Amino acid sequence: MERPVRVLQSFPKPRPTTNPYLVMLREALDDLPGVQVETFSWRRALIGRYDVFHVHWPEILVSGRGSLRTSVRQVLFAGLLLRLRLGRTPIVQTVHNLRPHQERSGIAARLLRRLERRTTAHVRLNDRTPATDGVWGVTIAHGHYRGWFDRHPRRDPRPGHLVSVGLIRPYKNLPGLIAAFSDAGAADPTLTLHVAGAPDSAATEQEVRSAVRDGDDVRLTLRHLDDAELVAAVTGAELVVLPYKEMHNSGAALLALSLDRPVLVPDNEVTADLSAEVGPGWVHRYAGELSARTLLDVLAALRTGTRAPRPDLSRREWDRAAAVHAEVYRRAAPGGAGSRRYSR
């Protein structure tokens, strides 16, 4: 019997705040024969035994809270790169974003470039992610969240209630949403808005709080929400609004669709593809700056249009995603068809 491919993931043992995507990927892989998945620790990464290193959001591995932790992580990461090179261990990297949410410079940037040069394969989450010369890749659609949240009670959607959820970063443009909502509320005073999620910095939090005008019916929950709170927040809304300045892969959009709530997102090739995939009436798109007129028009369309009872997420089953990941690992592993690129 063939020995299973041993895969070290770049995320540690899951905690309550761990991205569900990572947890569900691990669980789906655990159900497959022929793959042995280990979660990350620096000890395991530096001296453990594994055939493939699978990295998500590599910038996390070269940064920490405070300069001391950052320096320590960078030394450890340099050691990891050396271990991977000497052991000819292939690297599989999932391309979650076109660029990091926070650009790194100096030592961190050099380390990340070294990682990219040694990457064997890319996992793309949609077909619009550009290929990288010299790195073979495969598209594996981001899985849905239906099974993850099914155990939590849902609320009935409240007419005129909007919500935006997820980690709050500057590029997500929450002040722009609040401004558009304020103008829409002047036209329809029954509208309400809930912004929920943990800000990435004190400055981001202050920017969001400062955007709320006196008299706006805006509720701010600026912290991490547990799963039950998240389900309640999303399902209680008539519309989930994600006013990002740029959107390539969005777990928040898939979260809303997994909970059978329509979303409003920027118009681009990725969101157009998502709209076509899940069926009419579920993904609404806008061009340019989000405006009060857009919010009011989309709410009107929701009330007069038709859509299927649920979005079609059949392309995003986790057993399918796990099977393709396993094939990527086998191909990348030493002796696999894709391992030759790593011989340099």
C-alpha positions as CSV (number, residue, x, y, z in Angstrom):
1,M,0.0,0.0,0.0
2,E,1.3,3.4,-1.0
3,R,2.4,5.7,1.8
4,P,0.1,8.8,2.1
5,V,1.4,12.2,0.9
6,R,2.2,14.1,4.1
7,V,1.2,17.8,3.7
8,L,2.1,20.6,6.2
9,Q,-0.4,23.4,6.0
10,S,0.7,26.9,6.9
11,F,-2.1,27.5,9.5
12,P,-1.9,26.3,13.2
13,K,-4.4,24.1,15.0
14,P,-7.7,25.8,14.4
15,R,-9.1,28.2,17.1
16,P,-12.5,29.9,17.3
17,T,-11.2,32.8,15.2
18,T,-9.7,30.7,12.4
19,N,-11.0,31.3,9.0
20,P,-13.6,28.5,8.4
21,Y,-12.2,28.0,4.8
22,L,-9.0,26.6,6.4
23,V,-10.9,24.4,8.9
24,M,-13.2,23.0,6.2
25,L,-10.3,22.3,3.8
26,R,-8.5,20.4,6.5
27,E,-11.6,18.4,7.5
28,A,-12.4,17.5,3.9
29,L,-8.8,16.4,3.3
30,D,-8.9,14.3,6.5
31,D,-11.8,12.3,4.9
32,L,-9.6,11.3,2.0
33,P,-7.3,8.3,1.8
34,G,-3.8,8.9,0.6
35,V,-3.3,12.3,2.3
36,Q,-2.0,13.0,5.7
37,V,-2.5,16.7,6.8
38,E,-0.6,18.4,9.6
39,T,-1.2,21.9,10.9
40,F,1.5,24.4,11.4
41,S,4.0,24.9,14.2
42,W,7.5,26.3,13.7
43,R,9.0,23.1,15.3
44,R,7.0,20.9,12.9
45,A,7.9,23.2,9.9
46,L,11.7,23.2,10.7
47,I,12.3,19.6,11.8
48,G,9.1,17.6,11.1
49,R,8.7,15.2,8.3
50,Y,6.4,16.1,5.4
51,D,6.4,15.9,1.6
52,V,4.6,19.1,0.6
53,F,4.3,22.5,2.2
54,H,1.0,24.2,1.4
55,V,1.0,27.9,2.2
56,H,-1.9,30.3,2.6
57,W,-1.4,34.1,3.1
58,P,2.4,33.7,3.4
59,E,2.7,37.3,4.7
60,I,1.3,36.2,8.0
61,L,4.5,34.0,8.5
62,V,6.8,37.0,8.3
63,S,5.0,39.4,10.6
64,G,3.9,39.5,14.2
65,R,2.7,41.9,16.9
66,G,5.6,44.2,17.6
67,S,9.1,44.4,16.1
68,L,10.6,41.7,18.3
69,R,8.0,39.0,17.2
70,T,8.3,40.1,13.6
71,S,12.1,39.7,13.7
72,V,11.8,36.3,15.3
73,R,9.3,35.1,12.7
74,Q,11.5,36.4,9.9
75,V,14.5,34.4,11.2
76,L,12.4,31.3,11.6
77,F,10.9,31.8,8.1
78,A,14.4,32.1,6.6
79,G,15.3,28.9,8.3
80,L,12.1,27.3,6.9
81,L,13.1,28.4,3.4
82,L,16.5,26.8,3.8
83,R,15.0,23.6,5.1
84,L,12.6,23.5,2.1
85,R,15.5,24.1,-0.4
86,L,17.9,21.6,1.1
87,G,15.1,19.0,1.4
88,R,13.8,19.8,-2.1
89,T,10.3,20.0,-0.5
90,P,7.8,21.4,-3.0
91,I,5.6,24.4,-2.1
92,V,2.0,24.7,-3.0
93,Q,0.6,28.2,-2.6
94,T,-3.1,29.2,-2.6
95,V,-3.6,32.6,-4.3
96,H,-6.3,34.1,-2.1
97,N,-5.7,37.7,-3.3
98,L,-4.0,39.3,-6.2
99,R,-1.8,41.2,-3.8
100,P,-1.4,41.2,0.0
101,H,-3.8,43.4,1.9
102,Q,-0.8,45.0,3.5
103,E,2.3,45.3,1.3
104,R,5.5,44.2,3.0
105,S,8.9,45.8,2.5
106,G,12.5,45.2,3.5
107,I,13.4,41.8,4.8
108,A,9.8,40.6,4.7
109,A,9.4,41.4,1.1
110,R,12.7,39.7,0.2
111,L,11.7,36.5,2.1
112,L,8.3,36.5,0.3
113,R,10.0,36.8,-3.1
114,R,12.2,33.9,-2.2
115,L,9.2,31.8,-1.3
116,E,7.5,32.7,-4.6
117,R,10.6,31.8,-6.6
118,R,10.6,28.3,-5.0
119,T,6.8,27.7,-5.4
120,T,6.0,24.6,-7.3
121,A,2.2,25.1,-7.9
122,H,-0.5,27.6,-7.4
123,V,-4.0,26.9,-6.4
124,R,-6.3,29.6,-7.8
125,L,-9.7,30.1,-6.4
126,N,-11.2,31.5,-9.6
127,D,-10.3,31.4,-13.3
128,R,-9.6,35.1,-13.4
129,T,-6.5,34.9,-11.3
130,P,-3.5,35.4,-13.7
131,A,-1.1,32.5,-14.1
132,T,2.5,32.9,-13.1
133,D,5.2,32.0,-15.7
134,G,7.1,28.9,-14.7
135,V,4.5,27.8,-12.0
136,W,1.9,25.3,-12.9
137,G,-1.5,25.8,-11.4
138,V,-5.1,24.7,-11.1
139,T,-8.4,26.4,-10.2
140,I,-10.3,25.0,-7.2
141,A,-13.4,27.0,-6.4
142,H,-13.7,28.4,-2.9
143,G,-16.0,26.0,-1.0
144,H,-19.3,27.1,0.4
145,Y,-20.2,27.5,4.1
146,R,-23.6,25.7,4.3
147,G,-22.5,22.8,6.4
148,W,-20.4,25.0,8.7
149,F,-23.3,27.3,9.7
150,D,-26.3,24.9,9.5
151,R,-26.3,24.1,13.2
152,H,-27.1,27.8,14.1
153,P,-30.6,29.2,14.1
154,R,-31.5,31.7,11.4
155,R,-33.6,34.9,11.6
156,D,-36.2,36.0,9.2
157,P,-34.9,38.9,7.0
158,R,-36.2,42.3,8.1
159,P,-37.3,44.6,5.2
160,G,-34.9,47.5,4.7
161,H,-32.2,46.0,6.9
162,L,-28.7,46.0,5.4
163,V,-25.6,44.3,6.8
164,S,-21.9,44.2,6.1
165,V,-19.8,41.6,7.9
166,G,-16.2,40.4,8.0
167,L,-12.8,41.6,9.1
168,I,-12.8,45.4,8.6
169,R,-9.9,46.7,6.5
170,P,-9.4,50.0,4.7
171,Y,-10.0,48.5,1.2
172,K,-13.4,47.3,2.2
173,N,-14.6,50.9,2.2
174,L,-17.1,50.8,5.1
175,P,-17.1,54.6,5.5
176,G,-18.3,54.7,1.8
177,L,-21.1,52.3,2.7
178,I,-22.1,54.4,5.7
179,A,-22.2,57.6,3.7
180,A,-24.3,56.0,0.9
181,F,-26.6,54.5,3.5
182,S,-27.0,57.9,5.3
183,D,-28.2,59.5,2.0
184,A,-30.5,56.5,1.3
185,G,-31.9,56.8,4.8
186,A,-32.9,60.4,4.1
187,A,-35.1,59.1,1.3
188,D,-36.4,56.1,3.2
189,P,-36.2,56.5,7.0
190,T,-37.2,52.8,7.5
191,L,-33.7,51.6,6.4
192,T,-31.3,50.2,9.0
193,L,-27.6,49.2,8.7
194,H,-25.5,46.9,10.8
195,V,-21.7,46.9,10.3
196,A,-20.1,43.9,12.1
197,G,-16.5,42.7,12.3
198,A,-13.2,43.3,13.9
199,P,-11.2,46.3,12.6
200,D,-7.6,45.6,11.6
201,S,-6.3,48.7,13.5
202,A,-7.4,51.4,15.9
203,A,-7.2,53.9,13.0
204,T,-9.6,51.8,10.9
205,E,-12.0,51.6,13.8
206,Q,-11.9,55.4,14.3
207,E,-12.5,56.0,10.6
208,V,-15.6,53.8,10.6
209,R,-17.0,55.3,13.8
210,S,-16.4,58.8,12.5
211,A,-18.4,58.1,9.3
212,V,-21.6,57.6,11.2
213,R,-23.7,60.8,11.2
214,D,-26.1,61.9,14.0
215,G,-29.5,60.5,13.3
216,D,-28.2,57.5,11.1
217,D,-29.8,54.2,12.1
218,V,-26.5,52.5,12.0
219,R,-25.4,49.8,14.5
220,L,-21.7,49.1,14.8
221,T,-20.4,45.8,16.3
222,L,-16.7,46.3,15.9
223,R,-15.3,43.0,17.2
224,H,-15.0,39.4,16.2
225,L,-18.5,37.7,15.9
226,D,-18.8,34.1,16.9
227,D,-20.6,31.8,14.4
228,A,-24.0,32.1,16.0
229,E,-23.8,35.9,16.0
230,L,-22.6,35.9,12.4
231,V,-25.5,33.7,11.2
232,A,-28.0,35.9,13.1
233,A,-26.5,39.1,11.6
234,V,-26.5,37.9,8.0
235,T,-29.9,36.1,8.0
236,G,-31.6,39.1,9.7
237,A,-30.8,41.3,6.7
238,E,-32.6,41.8,3.4
239,L,-29.3,42.5,1.7
240,V,-25.6,42.0,2.4
241,V,-23.5,44.9,1.1
242,L,-19.8,44.5,0.4
243,P,-18.6,47.9,-0.9
244,Y,-15.0,46.9,-1.5
245,K,-12.7,49.1,-3.5
246,E,-11.5,45.9,-5.1
247,M,-12.8,42.3,-5.0
248,H,-11.2,39.2,-6.3
249,N,-12.1,36.4,-3.9
250,S,-14.6,37.1,-1.2
251,G,-15.4,34.7,1.6
252,A,-18.0,37.2,2.9
253,A,-19.9,37.0,-0.4
254,L,-19.9,33.2,-0.2
255,L,-21.0,33.4,3.4
256,A,-24.0,35.5,2.5
257,L,-24.9,33.2,-0.4
258,S,-24.4,30.1,1.8
259,L,-27.0,31.6,4.2
260,D,-29.4,32.3,1.3
261,R,-29.1,36.1,1.4
262,P,-28.5,38.3,-1.7
263,V,-25.3,40.4,-1.9
264,L,-24.4,43.7,-3.4
265,V,-20.8,43.8,-4.7
266,P,-18.6,45.8,-7.1
267,D,-19.0,45.0,-10.7
268,N,-16.0,43.2,-12.2
269,E,-15.3,39.9,-14.1
270,V,-15.1,37.8,-11.0
271,T,-18.4,39.0,-9.6
272,A,-20.0,38.7,-13.0
273,D,-18.9,35.1,-13.1
274,L,-20.3,34.5,-9.6
275,S,-23.6,36.0,-10.6
276,A,-23.9,33.7,-13.6
277,E,-22.8,30.7,-11.5
278,V,-25.3,31.0,-8.6
279,G,-28.3,32.1,-10.7
280,P,-30.3,35.4,-11.3
281,G,-31.3,37.6,-8.4
282,W,-28.6,36.7,-5.9
283,V,-25.6,38.7,-6.8
284,H,-26.2,42.4,-7.5
285,R,-23.4,44.6,-8.9
286,Y,-22.6,48.2,-9.1
287,A,-20.1,50.3,-11.0
288,G,-18.1,53.2,-9.7
289,E,-18.8,54.6,-6.2
290,L,-21.5,53.0,-4.1
291,S,-24.4,55.5,-3.9
292,A,-27.7,55.9,-2.1
293,R,-29.5,55.4,-5.5
294,T,-27.9,52.0,-5.9
295,L,-28.9,50.8,-2.5
296,L,-32.5,51.9,-3.1
297,D,-32.7,50.5,-6.6
298,V,-31.3,47.1,-5.5
299,L,-33.8,46.9,-2.6
300,A,-36.6,47.6,-5.0
301,A,-35.3,44.9,-7.4
302,L,-35.2,42.4,-4.6
303,R,-38.9,43.0,-3.8
304,T,-40.1,42.9,-7.4
305,G,-37.8,40.4,-9.1
306,T,-37.7,36.6,-8.9
307,R,-34.9,34.2,-7.9
308,A,-34.5,30.5,-7.2
309,P,-35.1,29.4,-3.6
310,R,-31.4,29.1,-3.0
311,P,-28.2,30.1,-4.8
312,D,-26.6,27.3,-6.9
313,L,-23.4,26.5,-5.1
314,S,-23.0,23.0,-6.5
315,R,-19.6,23.8,-7.9
316,R,-18.3,24.5,-4.4
317,E,-18.8,21.2,-2.6
318,W,-15.9,20.4,-0.3
319,D,-15.4,16.8,-1.3
320,R,-14.8,17.9,-4.8
321,A,-12.3,20.6,-3.6
322,A,-10.5,18.1,-1.4
323,A,-10.1,15.6,-4.2
324,V,-8.5,18.1,-6.5
325,H,-6.2,19.4,-3.7
326,A,-5.1,15.8,-3.1
327,E,-4.2,15.4,-6.8
328,V,-2.2,18.7,-6.7
329,Y,-0.2,17.3,-3.7
330,R,0.5,14.0,-5.4
331,R,1.6,15.8,-8.6
332,A,3.8,18.2,-6.7
333,A,5.3,15.6,-4.3
334,P,8.8,14.2,-5.1
335,G,8.4,11.8,-8.0
336,G,5.1,13.4,-9.1
337,A,4.5,14.7,-12.6
338,G,4.8,18.3,-11.4
339,S,7.8,17.9,-9.2
340,R,10.5,18.4,-11.9
341,R,10.2,22.2,-11.7
342,Y,11.5,22.1,-8.2
343,S,14.8,20.4,-9.1
344,R,16.6,23.8,-9.5
